[in-house]
Amino acid sequence: MKIPVDKHIHLEFLVPAFAEPLYQLTLKNRAHLKNWLAWLDLVHTLEDTQTFIDTAVAQHNDNQGTNFAIIAAGKLVGLAGFNQIDYQNKWGAIGYWLCASCTGKGVMTKVVKSLLEYGFVEGKLNKIEIRCAEKNTKSRAIPERLGFTYEASLRQCEWLYDHYVDHAVYSMLASEYKVQK
């Protein structure tokens, strides 16, 4: 499955063929990503990345989430998707990360905008959430830029290597999305 984002960027369903490039991208960006993502200590080998992709495929097959590779100018540059989907309650949570060389260029804002279309139109979700570490201003700027509503702060809800971080929770409802279009 491919989702167009713009003329240079598209999303592709995360499949085992992405294991090697994803592993290499993770290694190259480890220091950049480690500021905000706790899962990096779980990725030591190519097999770890393959296991992650297998888990993502199973999650998709169970209708519990969908992860996409972000492809820009023909190269894998990050991941984005629905870390969780609850079709019974019509709710989903978007997560994302991008390689250091692509940040600050509007790529992720465009990607999340495409995920909103996918979630609200294709998935018929009623509510989409994004949770970010409160001090991760670059990540928080994305839902703020796209018109999400700030809902709450979750105190010390994530252990990040040697300390707890608070999360800012943002959401958008399908009715709010339709007004934006």
Secondary structure, 3 states (H helix, E strand, C coil): CEEECCCCEEEEECCHHHHHHHHHHHHHCHHHHHCCCHHHHHCCCHHHHHHHHHHHHHHHHCCCCEEEEEEECCEEEEEEEEEEEECCCCEEEEEEEECHHHCCCCHHHHHHHHHHHHHHHHCCCCEEEEEEECCCHHHHHHHHHCCCEEEEEEEEEEEECCEEEEEEEEEEEHHHHHHHC
